[in-house]
């Protein structure tokens, strides 16, 4: 059976922001909070609160003191495992939002999961394996390390079906990528680690 053409998008949309090293996670949170009208939180202060770990070379790029990772797989934070601290942050800041974690294994139908949440105006903070979704850059790029960016965070802004293909729009904080990237849902599914779904307390 042919898929009907459709599009579901958040309203308002995100204002794209650019991350500092290892800060894709907290920059995604910045975009969520700003979209919802809670102001623009300082990225470095968020990085400090969420105990972001950075490389030894990048540690001096921050005004705040951050932990240094031993291996690149420990960079940033493990977003899908961070439901508790995100909700703690909302409570401390008196922000009426709720975070709920979903691992890839919890999701049976990814298209329905994304569509249902966007229809409810929920934020989909996604964690995925970078190079299963994005093209791997040249090793000649100055920032590129072969083992780096195994995991990456974005937010999902829309989903649409065109010519029998389901396409997801990602808002990406990484400075090398375009602010908005489209990816087939099959690629998202292939690289998916999990989601933090952010919803209003009023809708729960």
N, CA, C and O atoms as a DFTB+ gen file, in Angstrom:
816 C
 N C O
     1  1       0.845      -1.202       0.000
     2  2       0.000       0.000       0.000
     3  2       0.881       1.253       0.000
     4  3       1.805       1.369       0.805
     5  1       0.590       2.180      -0.900
     6  2       1.398       3.395      -1.025
     7  2       1.217       4.293       0.194
     8  3       0.117       4.412       0.735
     9  1       2.315       4.923       0.618
    10  2       2.250       5.862       1.730
    11  2       1.682       7.190       1.248
    12  3       2.029       7.664       0.166
    13  1       0.809       7.791       2.054
    14  2       0.291       9.106       1.724
    15  2       1.350      10.152       2.044
    16  3       2.071      10.036       3.036
    17  1       1.438      11.175       1.194
    18  2       2.399      12.241       1.465
    19  2       1.908      13.081       2.637
    20  3       0.738      13.460       2.695
    21  1       2.808      13.367       3.564
    22  2       2.429      14.118       4.757
    23  2       3.661      14.795       5.337
    24  3       4.795      14.447       5.006
    25  1       3.418      15.768       6.209
    26  2       4.515      16.402       6.937
    27  2       4.017      16.807       8.314
    28  3       2.944      17.394       8.451
    29  1       4.801      16.489       9.323
    30  2       4.517      16.905      10.696
    31  2       5.741      17.660      11.188
    32  3       6.856      17.141      11.145
    33  1       5.533      18.886      11.656
    34  2       6.664      19.723      12.077
    35  2       6.344      20.437      13.381
    36  3       5.189      20.759      13.660
    37  1       7.375      20.678      14.169
    38  2       7.207      21.443      15.397
    39  2       6.896      22.899      15.081
    40  3       7.368      23.452      14.088
    41  1       6.094      23.506      15.945
    42  2       5.782      24.925      15.825
    43  2       5.755      25.512      17.240
    44  3       4.918      25.114      18.049
    45  1       6.657      26.452      17.552
    46  2       7.660      27.054      16.677
    47  2       8.818      26.109      16.381
    48  3       9.019      25.096      17.051
    49  1       9.568      26.481      15.351
    50  2      10.756      25.712      14.993
    51  2      11.905      26.054      15.949
    52  3      11.793      26.938      16.799
    53  1      12.994      25.334      15.780
    54  2      14.198      25.606      16.569
    55  2      14.982      26.775      15.975
    56  3      14.967      27.000      14.764
    57  1      15.656      27.503      16.834
    58  2      16.713      28.417      16.419
    59  2      18.004      27.609      16.511
    60  3      18.363      27.141      17.591
    61  1      18.697      27.441      15.400
    62  2      19.903      26.601      15.416
    63  2      21.028      27.293      16.185
    64  3      21.258      28.493      16.032
    65  1      21.716      26.523      17.006
    66  2      22.846      27.005      17.792
    67  2      24.056      26.124      17.513
    68  3      23.911      24.973      17.100
    69  1      25.240      26.662      17.736
    70  2      26.482      25.943      17.437
    71  2      27.149      25.503      18.738
    72  3      27.249      26.271      19.695
    73  1      27.596      24.264      18.750
    74  2      28.208      23.690      19.942
    75  2      29.684      24.025      20.088
    76  3      30.371      24.315      19.108
    77  1      30.160      23.980      21.326
    78  2      31.581      23.935      21.612
    79  2      31.978      22.460      21.647
    80  3      31.098      21.600      21.626
    81  1      33.277      22.136      21.699
    82  2      33.694      20.730      21.649
    83  2      32.995      19.857      22.695
    84  3      32.915      20.210      23.871
    85  1      32.495      18.715      22.234
    86  2      31.837      17.712      23.096
    87  2      30.532      18.210      23.712
    88  3      30.036      17.610      24.667
    89  1      29.971      19.288      23.187
    90  2      28.782      19.891      23.793
    91  2      27.524      19.771      22.933
    92  3      26.591      20.559      23.093
    93  1      27.487      18.795      22.022
    94  2      26.277      18.625      21.215
    95  2      25.066      18.339      22.098
    96  3      23.952      18.757      21.783
    97  1      25.282      17.628      23.200
    98  2      24.187      17.265      24.099
    99  2      23.570      18.505      24.749
   100  3      22.359      18.710      24.667
   101  1      24.391      19.326      25.388
   102  2      23.834      20.492      26.076
   103  2      23.390      21.571      25.092
   104  3      22.526      22.382      25.427
   105  1      23.956      21.599      23.896
   106  2      23.477      22.545      22.881
   107  2      22.100      22.122      22.392
   108  3      21.259      22.974      22.103
   109  1      21.861      20.830      22.298
   110  2      20.515      20.344      21.965
   111  2      19.525      20.786      23.040
   112  3      18.410      21.204      22.727
   113  1      19.931      20.695      24.302
   114  2      19.067      21.157      25.391
   115  2      18.860      22.664      25.312
   116  3      17.750      23.146      25.541
   117  1      19.906      23.411      24.993
   118  2      19.767      24.864      24.797
   119  2      18.673      25.170      23.777
   120  3      17.819      26.024      24.015
   121  1      18.702      24.472      22.644
   122  2      17.731      24.724      21.573
   123  2      16.319      24.381      22.016
   124  3      15.366      25.076      21.662
   125  1      16.184      23.311      22.790
   126  2      14.867      22.914      23.297
   127  2      14.314      23.988      24.229
   128  3      13.165      24.406      24.085
   129  1      15.117      24.426      25.167
   130  2      14.665      25.426      26.135
   131  2      14.348      26.757      25.462
   132  3      13.374      27.421      25.817
   133  1      15.170      27.143      24.493
   134  2      14.944      28.410      23.789
   135  2      13.669      28.342      22.954
   136  3      12.899      29.302      22.918
   137  1      13.443      27.221      22.286
   138  2      12.219      27.051      21.490
   139  2      10.978      27.171      22.362
   140  3       9.954      27.701      21.931
   141  1      11.076      26.682      23.574
   142  2       9.917      26.672      24.465
   143  2       9.764      27.967      25.266
   144  3       8.866      28.074      26.101
   145  1      10.627      28.943      25.019
   146  2      10.464      30.247      25.641
   147  2      11.080      30.395      27.022
   148  3      10.699      31.291      27.776
   149  1      12.037      29.521      27.368
   150  2      12.681      29.599      28.681
   151  2      14.007      30.349      28.646
   152  3      14.773      30.311      29.609
   153  1      14.274      31.024      27.546
   154  2      15.486      31.825      27.443
   155  2      16.676      31.027      26.940
   156  3      16.598      29.819      26.718
   157  1      17.786      31.747      26.767
   158  2      19.009      31.139      26.243
   159  2      19.963      30.862      27.402
   160  3      20.581      31.776      27.949
   161  1      20.069      29.596      27.763
   162  2      20.973      29.198      28.844
   163  2      22.411      29.181      28.340
   164  3      22.668      28.886      27.173
   165  1      23.343      29.502      29.233
   166  2      24.757      29.523      28.877
   167  2      25.264      28.101      28.649
   168  3      25.108      27.231      29.505
   169  1      25.869      27.878      27.487
   170  2      26.319      26.536      27.120
   171  2      27.386      26.008      28.078
   172  3      27.366      24.832      28.443
   173  1      28.305      26.861      28.481
   174  2      29.365      26.410      29.380
   175  2      28.816      26.047      30.755
   176  3      29.266      25.082      31.373
   177  1      27.841      26.820      31.233
   178  2      27.246      26.503      32.531
   179  2      26.476      25.188      32.464
   180  3      26.483      24.410      33.418
   181  1      25.810      24.942      31.335
   182  2      25.136      23.652      31.154
   183  2      26.162      22.520      31.116
   184  3      25.949      21.461      31.706
   185  1      27.268      22.752      30.423
   186  2      28.319      21.731      30.342
   187  2      28.855      21.400      31.737
   188  3      29.117      20.239      32.051
   189  1      29.013      22.419      32.556
   190  2      29.490      22.205      33.929
   191  2      28.454      21.443      34.746
   192  3      28.797      20.508      35.470
   193  1      27.188      21.840      34.632
   194  2      26.122      21.198      35.408
   195  2      26.013      19.716      35.069
   196  3      25.885      18.873      35.957
   197  1      26.067      19.407      33.776
   198  2      25.884      18.022      33.330
   199  2      27.196      17.227      33.291
   200  3      27.244      16.100      32.799
   201  1      28.256      17.846      33.824
   202  2      29.555      17.161      33.957
   203  2      30.069      16.609      32.622
   204  3      30.486      15.456      32.516
   205  1      30.020      17.479      31.613
   206  2      30.529      17.115      30.296
   207  2      32.039      16.896      30.372
   208  3      32.753      17.668      31.012
   209  1      32.513      15.852      29.722
   210  2      33.951      15.595      29.646
   211  2      34.465      15.958      28.258
   212  3      33.817      15.671      27.251
   213  1      35.630      16.588      28.214
   214  2      36.222      17.034      26.957
   215  2      37.634      16.460      26.836
   216  3      38.166      15.876      27.780
   217  1      38.223      16.638      25.662
   218  2      39.595      16.164      25.477
   219  2      40.570      17.085      26.212
   220  3      40.244      18.229      26.528
   221  1      41.739      16.579      26.470
   222  2      42.780      17.377      27.130
   223  2      43.095      18.625      26.318
   224  3      43.320      19.696      26.882
   225  1      43.113      18.489      24.990
   226  2      43.434      19.620      24.113
   227  2      42.353      20.695      24.142
   228  3      42.640      21.873      23.929
   229  1      41.096      20.286      24.407
   230  2      39.987      21.241      24.386
   231  2      39.688      21.850      25.748
   232  3      38.928      22.814      25.836
   233  1      40.266      21.313      26.801
   234  2      39.933      21.770      28.156
   235  2      40.179      23.264      28.342
   236  3      39.432      23.931      29.058
   237  1      41.219      23.790      27.704
   238  2      41.547      25.211      27.845
   239  2      40.680      26.111      26.971
   240  3      40.840      27.331      26.989
   241  1      39.766      25.520      26.207
   242  2      38.874      26.308      25.355
   243  2      37.633      26.774      26.109
   244  3      36.777      27.460      25.549
   245  1      37.542      26.399      27.380
   246  2      36.372      26.744      28.190
   247  2      36.779      27.642      29.348
   248  3      37.878      27.520      29.889
   249  1      35.873      28.551      29.723
   250  2      36.109      29.375      30.909
   251  2      35.820      28.607      32.191
   252  3      36.372      28.916      33.247
   253  1      34.947      27.599      32.090
   254  2      34.643      26.770      33.257
   255  2      35.543      25.536      33.240
   256  3      36.022      25.123      32.184
   257  1      35.766      24.960      34.401
   258  2      36.599      23.758      34.500
   259  2      35.728      22.533      34.242
   260  3      34.731      22.313      34.929
   261  1      36.113      21.739      33.246
   262  2      35.386      20.522      32.906
   263  2      36.300      19.319      33.060
   264  3      37.524      19.440      33.015
   265  1      35.689      18.158      33.241
   266  2      36.458      16.930      33.330
   267  2      37.091      16.582      31.991
   268  3      36.595      16.979      30.937
   269  1      38.179      15.847      32.039
   270  2      38.886      15.414      30.827
   271  2      38.687      13.911      30.671
   272  3      38.894      13.144      31.611
   273  1      38.281      13.500      29.469
   274  2      38.039      12.069      29.270
   275  2      39.333      11.300      29.006
   276  3      40.312      11.841      28.491
   277  1      39.300      10.021      29.375
   278  2      40.444       9.137      29.131
   279  2      40.405       8.580      27.714
   280  3      41.443       8.448      27.065
   281  1      39.205       8.253      27.236
   282  2      39.011       7.783      25.860
   283  2      37.875       8.570      25.243
   284  3      36.995       9.051      25.956
   285  1      37.881       8.709      23.924
   286  2      36.896       9.542      23.240
   287  2      35.467       9.058      23.444
   288  3      34.530       9.850      23.345
   289  1      35.284       7.777      23.725
   290  2      33.932       7.254      23.943
   291  2      33.306       7.809      25.217
   292  3      32.099       7.684      25.425
   293  1      34.134       8.430      26.078
   294  2      33.630       9.039      27.310
   295  2      33.391      10.539      27.155
   296  3      33.038      11.204      28.129
   297  1      33.576      11.083      25.956
   298  2      33.368      12.506      25.733
   299  2      31.903      12.882      25.817
   300  3      31.025      12.051      25.585
   301  1      31.638      14.160      26.154
   302  2      30.262      14.628      26.257
   303  2      29.558      13.959      27.416
   304  3      30.100      13.868      28.518
   305  1      28.332      13.484      27.160
   306  2      27.614      12.709      28.177
   307  2      26.796      11.636      27.477
   308  3      26.505      11.742      26.285
   309  1      26.431      10.613      28.217
   310  2      25.605       9.541      27.665
   311  2      24.150       9.978      27.813
   312  3      23.517       9.735      28.840
   313  1      23.640      10.620      26.783
   314  2      22.363      11.323      26.859
   315  2      21.207      10.415      27.242
   316  3      20.428      10.743      28.137
   317  1      21.090       9.282      26.573
   318  2      19.948       8.404      26.814
   319  2      19.918       7.891      28.252
   320  3      18.867       7.479      28.741
   321  1      21.066       7.915      28.930
   322  2      21.144       7.453      30.318
   323  2      20.994       8.606      31.320
   324  3      21.205       8.416      32.518
   325  1      20.632       9.799      30.831
   326  2      20.687      11.003      31.673
   327  2      19.322      11.560      32.050
   328  3      19.212      12.732      32.410
   329  1      18.289      10.744      31.974
   330  2      16.933      11.204      32.312
   331  2      16.872      11.829      33.711
   332  3      16.275      12.889      33.896
   333  1      17.482      11.177      34.677
   334  2      17.390      11.634      36.068
   335  2      17.993      13.020      36.257
   336  3      17.368      13.883      36.873
   337  1      19.193      13.246      35.739
   338  2      19.845      14.545      35.946
   339  2      19.157      15.650      35.139
   340  3      19.151      16.806      35.561
   341  1      18.583      15.308      33.990
   342  2      17.846      16.314      33.214
   343  2      16.612      16.758      33.990
   344  3      16.330      17.953      34.072
   345  1      15.874      15.809      34.561
   346  2      14.701      16.164      35.365
   347  2      15.100      16.912      36.635
   348  3      14.370      17.791      37.092
   349  1      16.241      16.571      37.199
   350  2      16.757      17.305      38.359
   351  2      17.030      18.760      37.982
   352  3      16.712      19.674      38.743
   353  1      17.625      18.972      36.794
   354  2      17.895      20.324      36.300
   355  2      16.592      21.106      36.140
   356  3      16.506      22.258      36.566
   357  1      15.575      20.490      35.528
   358  2      14.281      21.162      35.353
   359  2      13.689      21.557      36.709
   360  3      13.160      22.657      36.868
   361  1      13.785      20.660      37.670
   362  2      13.227      20.929      39.002
   363  2      13.958      22.084      39.670
   364  3      13.322      22.975      40.234
   365  1      15.287      22.081      39.614
   366  2      16.076      23.141      40.254
   367  2      15.817      24.500      39.614
   368  3      15.794      25.523      40.300
   369  1      15.622      24.505      38.299
   370  2      15.406      25.761      37.577
   371  2      13.925      26.142      37.492
   372  3      13.566      27.146      36.878
   373  1      13.066      25.316      38.124
   374  2      11.614      25.552      38.107
   375  2      11.079      25.637      36.672
   376  3      10.264      26.499      36.342
   377  1      11.556      24.733      35.850
   378  2      11.109      24.636      34.456
   379  2      10.070      23.515      34.373
   380  3      10.389      22.367      34.684
   381  1       8.838      23.818      33.962
   382  2       7.763      22.820      33.982
   383  2       7.810      21.841      32.803
   384  3       6.872      21.751      32.010
   385  1       8.914      21.122      32.715
   386  2       9.087      20.128      31.660
   387  2       9.457      18.789      32.285
   388  3       9.943      18.722      33.414
   389  1       9.216      17.732      31.529
   390  2       9.554      16.376      31.967
   391  2      10.374      15.700      30.877
   392  3      10.038      15.783      29.695
   393  1      11.451      15.033      31.278
   394  2      12.288      14.262      30.350
   395  2      12.039      12.774      30.568
   396  3      11.976      12.300      31.702
   397  1      11.899      12.049      29.469
   398  2      11.738      10.593      29.550
   399  2      12.643       9.943      28.513
   400  3      12.663      10.338      27.347
   401  1      13.388       8.940      28.959
   402  2      14.351       8.266      28.089
   403  2      13.725       7.071      27.380
   404  3      12.936       6.324      27.958
   405  1      14.099       6.910      26.108
   406  2      13.696       5.747      25.315
   407  2      14.933       5.224      24.594
   408  3      15.543       5.943      23.803
   409  1      15.297       3.991      24.861
   410  2      16.378       3.358      24.112
   411  2      15.835       2.865      22.777
   412  3      14.630       2.671      22.617
   413  1      16.728       2.667      21.830
   414  2      16.302       2.176      20.516
   415  2      15.492       0.890      20.648
   416  3      14.525       0.682      19.915
   417  1      15.885       0.038      21.574
   418  2      15.199      -1.246      21.757
   419  2      13.785      -1.099      22.312
   420  3      13.000      -2.046      22.267
   421  1      13.452       0.097      22.841
   422  2      12.105       0.349      23.364
   423  2      11.114       0.715      22.261
   424  3       9.904       0.717      22.488
   425  1      11.622       1.022      21.073
   426  2      10.793       1.589      20.003
   427  2      10.513       0.530      18.943
   428  3      11.438      -0.016      18.341
   429  1       9.245       0.246      18.721
   430  2       8.857      -0.766      17.737
   431  2       8.685      -0.169      16.345
   432  3       9.055      -0.788      15.348
   433  1       8.122       1.037      16.282
   434  2       7.829       1.697      15.005
   435  2       8.381       3.119      15.087
   436  3       7.755       3.993      15.686
   437  1       9.541       3.352      14.492
   438  2      10.213       4.645      14.633
   439  2       9.425       5.773      13.984
   440  3       9.331       6.863      14.549
   441  1       8.861       5.532      12.815
   442  2       8.084       6.582      12.143
   443  2       6.903       7.014      13.006
   444  3       6.642       8.209      13.144
   445  1       6.197       6.065      13.578
   446  2       5.055       6.384      14.446
   447  2       5.523       7.101      15.709
   448  3       4.885       8.055      16.153
   449  1       6.623       6.651      16.284
   450  2       7.165       7.271      17.493
   451  2       7.479       8.743      17.245
   452  3       7.092       9.603      18.036
   453  1       8.172       9.034      16.157
   454  2       8.522      10.420      15.834
   455  2       7.271      11.230      15.526
   456  3       7.103      12.334      16.042
   457  1       6.394      10.688      14.688
   458  2       5.176      11.404      14.281
   459  2       4.291      11.721      15.481
   460  3       3.802      12.842      15.615
   461  1       4.086      10.746      16.347
   462  2       3.220      10.953      17.515
   463  2       3.776      12.034      18.431
   464  3       3.022      12.870      18.928
   465  1       5.086      12.028      18.660
   466  2       5.672      13.019      19.562
   467  2       5.686      14.418      18.960
   468  3       5.411      15.390      19.662
   469  1       5.999      14.536      17.684
   470  2       5.967      15.854      17.048
   471  2       4.547      16.399      17.023
   472  3       4.345      17.602      17.185
   473  1       3.559      15.529      16.823
   474  2       2.151      15.951      16.822
   475  2       1.744      16.532      18.179
   476  3       0.872      17.398      18.256
   477  1       2.380      16.048      19.239
   478  2       2.106      16.543      20.596
   479  2       3.000      17.723      20.967
   480  3       2.955      18.208      22.098
   481  1       3.812      18.185      20.018
   482  2       4.767      19.277      20.236
   483  2       5.840      18.905      21.259
   484  3       6.395      19.774      21.932
   485  1       6.127      17.608      21.370
   486  2       7.220      17.159      22.234
   487  2       8.554      17.320      21.512
   488  3       8.633      17.182      20.291
   489  1       9.589      17.609      22.275
   490  2      10.937      17.699      21.707
   491  2      11.571      16.316      21.691
   492  3      11.505      15.574      22.671
   493  1      12.183      15.985      20.568
   494  2      12.871      14.707      20.399
   495  2      14.370      14.966      20.345
   496  3      14.920      15.337      19.308
   497  1      15.002      14.765      21.463
   498  2      16.447      14.942      21.620
   499  2      17.061      13.579      21.331
   500  3      16.951      12.657      22.139
   501  1      17.703      13.457      20.183
   502  2      18.141      12.158      19.685
   503  2      19.640      11.952      19.871
   504  3      20.439      12.867      19.672
   505  1      20.001      10.741      20.253
   506  2      21.403      10.323      20.361
   507  2      21.619       9.188      19.364
   508  3      20.871       8.210      19.360
   509  1      22.639       9.319      18.523
   510  2      22.843       8.312      17.479
   511  2      24.323       8.174      17.142
   512  3      25.151       9.000      17.528
   513  1      24.628       7.115      16.417
   514  2      25.994       6.884      15.945
   515  2      26.217       7.739      14.698
   516  3      25.569       7.543      13.669
   517  1      27.127       8.671      14.809
   518  2      27.295       9.724      13.807
   519  2      27.398       9.222      12.378
   520  3      26.619       9.626      11.515
   521  1      28.350       8.348      12.128
   522  2      28.669       8.021      10.743
   523  2      27.761       6.948      10.145
   524  3      27.971       6.515       9.012
   525  1      26.750       6.517      10.908
   526  2      25.700       5.694      10.320
   527  2      24.594       6.574       9.745
   528  3      23.735       6.109       8.996
   529  1      24.633       7.859      10.112
   530  2      23.632       8.818       9.625
   531  2      24.266       9.832       8.680
   532  3      23.698      10.140       7.633
   533  1      25.439      10.353       9.040
   534  2      26.120      11.358       8.226
   535  2      27.287      10.742       7.461
   536  3      27.865       9.736       7.872
   537  1      27.609      11.364       6.359
   538  2      28.773      10.941       5.587
   539  2      30.039      11.184       6.401
   540  3      30.189      12.229       7.034
   541  1      30.936      10.222       6.381
   542  2      32.194      10.360       7.110
   543  2      33.083      11.386       6.406
   544  3      33.319      11.265       5.204
   545  1      33.580      12.396       7.131
   546  2      34.409      13.426       6.498
   547  2      35.817      12.931       6.203
   548  3      36.243      11.877       6.675
   549  1      36.504      13.702       5.427
   550  2      37.887      13.376       5.101
   551  2      38.758      13.434       6.349
   552  3      38.571      14.306       7.197
   553  1      39.702      12.515       6.465
   554  2      40.619      12.523       7.610
   555  2      41.571      13.717       7.548
   556  3      42.325      13.965       8.489
   557  1      41.534      14.455       6.437
   558  2      42.388      15.639       6.309
   559  2      41.804      16.846       7.047
   560  3      42.495      17.841       7.267
   561  1      40.522      16.752       7.428
   562  2      39.931      17.846       8.177
   563  2      40.668      17.996       9.510
   564  3      40.934      17.006      10.191
   565  1      40.991      19.218       9.871
   566  2      41.822      19.448      11.052
   567  2      41.176      18.936      12.338
   568  3      41.866      18.489      13.254
   569  1      39.837      19.007      12.398
   570  2      39.170      18.618      13.632
   571  2      38.964      17.123      13.731
   572  3      38.642      16.613      14.804
   573  1      39.144      16.409      12.629
   574  2      38.713      15.012      12.566
   575  2      39.692      14.053      13.234
   576  3      40.894      14.094      12.974
   577  1      39.169      13.200      14.086
   578  2      39.919      12.088      14.664
   579  2      39.155      10.816      14.326
   580  3      37.940      10.785      14.519
   581  1      39.797       9.774      13.838
   582  2      39.085       8.578      13.393
   583  2      38.153       7.981      14.435
   584  3      37.099       7.447      14.092
   585  1      38.537       8.067      15.717
   586  2      37.721       7.447      16.755
   587  2      36.700       8.407      17.352
   588  3      35.917       8.036      18.226
   589  1      36.719       9.671      16.859
   590  2      35.907      10.709      17.486
   591  2      34.471      10.678      16.979
   592  3      34.198      10.171      15.891
   593  1      33.580      11.209      17.755
   594  2      32.184      11.380      17.368
   595  2      31.492      10.065      17.048
   596  3      30.723       9.985      16.090
   597  1      31.753       9.051      17.826
   598  2      31.011       7.804      17.664
   599  2      29.541       8.057      17.948
   600  3      28.666       7.495      17.289
   601  1      29.274       8.905      18.932
   602  2      27.907       9.284      19.257
   603  2      27.718      10.777      19.079
   604  3      28.656      11.556      19.249
   605  1      26.493      11.177      18.734
   606  2      26.212      12.590      18.483
   607  2      24.759      12.858      18.841
   608  3      23.917      11.964      18.762
   609  1      24.468      14.106      19.238
   610  2      23.107      14.515      19.590
   611  2      22.608      15.596      18.644
   612  3      23.356      16.489      18.246
   613  1      21.348      15.501      18.297
   614  2      20.610      16.515      17.534
   615  2      19.226      16.639      18.149
   616  3      18.902      15.953      19.118
   617  1      18.416      17.516      17.582
   618  2      16.979      17.511      17.847
   619  2      16.260      17.310      16.515
   620  3      16.753      17.710      15.461
   621  1      15.093      16.687      16.582
   622  2      14.303      16.428      15.374
   623  2      13.229      17.496      15.256
   624  3      12.481      17.748      16.201
   625  1      13.159      18.122      14.087
   626  2      12.217      19.219      13.874
   627  2      10.987      18.803      13.081
   628  3       9.898      19.335      13.299
   629  1      11.152      17.851      12.156
   630  2      10.007      17.453      11.331
   631  2      10.214      16.067      10.746
   632  3      11.320      15.527      10.729
   633  1       9.109      15.514      10.267
   634  2       9.130      14.248       9.539
   635  2       8.157      14.384       8.373
   636  3       7.073      14.949       8.524
   637  1       8.544      13.869       7.221
   638  2       7.666      13.969       6.055
   639  2       7.789      12.714       5.207
   640  3       8.794      12.004       5.251
   641  1       6.749      12.462       4.441
   642  2       6.752      11.355       3.492
   643  2       6.609      11.931       2.095
   644  3       5.643      12.633       1.795
   645  1       7.575      11.629       1.248
   646  2       7.570      12.087      -0.143
   647  2       7.998      10.942      -1.041
   648  3       9.011      10.290      -0.787
   649  1       7.230      10.697      -2.085
   650  2       7.582       9.669      -3.068
   651  2       7.948       8.348      -2.386
   652  3       8.959       7.722      -2.702
   653  1       7.114       7.955      -1.463
   654  2       7.242       6.671      -0.755
   655  2       8.430       6.608       0.205
   656  3       8.740       5.538       0.730
   657  1       9.100       7.741       0.442
   658  2      10.237       7.773       1.359
   659  2       9.904       8.641       2.575
   660  3       9.299       9.705       2.445
   661  1      10.306       8.175       3.750
   662  2      10.108       8.952       4.972
   663  2      11.422       9.643       5.332
   664  3      12.463       9.004       5.483
   665  1      11.341      10.966       5.466
   666  2      12.531      11.800       5.664
   667  2      12.392      12.591       6.964
   668  3      11.346      13.175       7.245
   669  1      13.460      12.596       7.744
   670  2      13.492      13.293       9.031
   671  2      14.424      14.497       8.922
   672  3      15.517      14.392       8.364
   673  1      13.990      15.647       9.458
   674  2      14.851      16.833       9.513
   675  2      15.482      16.940      10.891
   676  3      14.791      17.030      11.906
   677  1      16.809      16.927      10.904
   678  2      17.594      17.056      12.132
   679  2      18.161      18.466      12.224
   680  3      18.655      19.003      11.232
   681  1      18.093      19.061      13.395
   682  2      18.766      20.341      13.634
   683  2      20.048      20.010      14.391
   684  3      20.018      19.515      15.518
   685  1      21.173      20.296      13.741
   686  2      22.477      19.783      14.168
   687  2      23.361      20.911      14.692
   688  3      23.603      21.875      13.966
   689  1      23.851      20.820      15.932
   690  2      24.700      21.886      16.473
   691  2      26.160      21.827      16.037
   692  3      26.915      22.767      16.286
   693  1      26.570      20.731      15.387
   694  2      27.989      20.579      15.047
   695  2      28.403      21.577      13.971
   696  3      27.727      21.703      12.950
   697  1      29.500      22.281      14.191
   698  2      29.916      23.383      13.313
   699  2      30.262      22.929      11.904
   700  3      30.193      23.735      10.976
   701  1      30.628      21.683      11.713
   702  2      31.001      21.207      10.378
   703  2      29.772      20.916       9.527
   704  3      29.813      21.084       8.309
   705  1      28.686      20.484      10.150
   706  2      27.472      20.110       9.422
   707  2      26.583      21.316       9.161
   708  3      26.719      22.355       9.808
   709  1      25.675      21.168       8.212
   710  2      24.658      22.190       7.989
   711  2      23.761      22.258       9.228
   712  3      23.596      21.257       9.924
   713  1      23.178      23.432       9.510
   714  2      22.294      23.524      10.680
   715  2      21.099      22.574      10.599
   716  3      20.648      22.043      11.614
   717  1      20.597      22.367       9.392
   718  2      19.490      21.432       9.188
   719  2      19.892      20.396       8.150
   720  3      20.337      20.728       7.052
   721  1      19.727      19.141       8.522
   722  2      20.055      18.034       7.635
   723  2      18.863      17.107       7.520
   724  3      18.151      16.866       8.494
   725  1      18.652      16.592       6.325
   726  2      17.600      15.604       6.122
   727  2      18.223      14.218       6.020
   728  3      19.286      14.045       5.423
   729  1      17.557      13.243       6.603
   730  2      18.046      11.862       6.556
   731  2      16.867      10.920       6.399
   732  3      15.813      11.132       6.999
   733  1      17.039       9.880       5.593
   734  2      15.999       8.865       5.481
   735  2      15.845       8.168       6.823
   736  3      16.815       7.965       7.553
   737  1      14.618       7.811       7.129
   738  2      14.347       7.217       8.438
   739  2      15.105       5.908       8.637
   740  3      15.418       5.541       9.770
   741  1      15.401       5.206       7.553
   742  2      16.164       3.955       7.665
   743  2      17.563       4.207       8.227
   744  3      18.087       3.405       9.000
   745  1      18.166       5.344       7.822
   746  2      19.498       5.684       8.343
   747  2      19.421       6.062       9.821
   748  3      20.288       5.691      10.612
   749  1      18.379       6.799      10.180
   750  2      18.182       7.155      11.584
   751  2      18.049       5.881      12.420
   752  3      18.662       5.749      13.480
   753  1      17.255       4.971      11.932
   754  2      17.010       3.705      12.641
   755  2      18.299       2.907      12.779
   756  3      18.557       2.305      13.821
   757  1      19.097       2.907      11.736
   758  2      20.344       2.140      11.730
   759  2      21.337       2.662      12.771
   760  3      22.070       1.883      13.381
   761  1      21.357       3.990      12.971
   762  2      22.326       4.584      13.890
   763  2      21.781       4.929      15.265
   764  3      22.519       5.420      16.119
   765  1      20.496       4.678      15.489
   766  2      19.832       5.157      16.702
   767  2      20.365       4.505      17.980
   768  3      20.466       3.282      18.077
   769  1      20.703       5.349      18.955
   770  2      21.016       4.893      20.313
   771  2      19.786       5.067      21.195
   772  3      19.418       4.171      21.954
   773  1      19.159       6.233      21.082
   774  2      17.944       6.460      21.858
   775  2      17.509       7.911      21.819
   776  3      18.094       8.736      21.117
   777  1      16.463       8.206      22.592
   778  2      15.896       9.551      22.664
   779  2      15.715       9.970      24.112
   780  3      15.522       9.142      25.002
   781  1      15.783      11.280      24.324
   782  2      15.167      11.907      25.483
   783  2      13.980      12.686      24.928
   784  3      14.152      13.600      24.122
   785  1      12.784      12.323      25.357
   786  2      11.578      13.038      24.936
   787  2      11.254      14.074      26.004
   788  3      11.111      13.750      27.182
   789  1      11.141      15.330      25.570
   790  2      10.839      16.430      26.482
   791  2       9.404      16.874      26.240
   792  3       9.036      17.238      25.123
   793  1       8.602      16.840      27.289
   794  2       7.204      17.257      27.178
   795  2       6.859      18.229      28.295
   796  3       7.551      18.314      29.309
   797  1       5.773      18.957      28.082
   798  2       5.293      19.884      29.097
   799  2       4.589      19.112      30.201
   800  3       3.911      18.120      29.932
   801  1       4.744      19.558      31.436
   802  2       4.044      18.902      32.548
   803  2       2.535      18.962      32.354
   804  3       1.815      18.071      32.804
   805  1       2.057      19.994      31.694
   806  2       0.621      20.147      31.469
   807  2       0.064      19.042      30.586
   808  3      -1.118      18.708      30.667
   809  1       0.931      18.469      29.734
   810  2       0.465      17.445      28.797
   811  2       0.595      16.042      29.372
   812  3       0.285      15.065      28.690
   813  1       1.051      15.929      30.627
   814  2       1.240      14.615      31.249
   815  2       0.179      14.359      32.313
   816  3       0.179      13.301      32.943
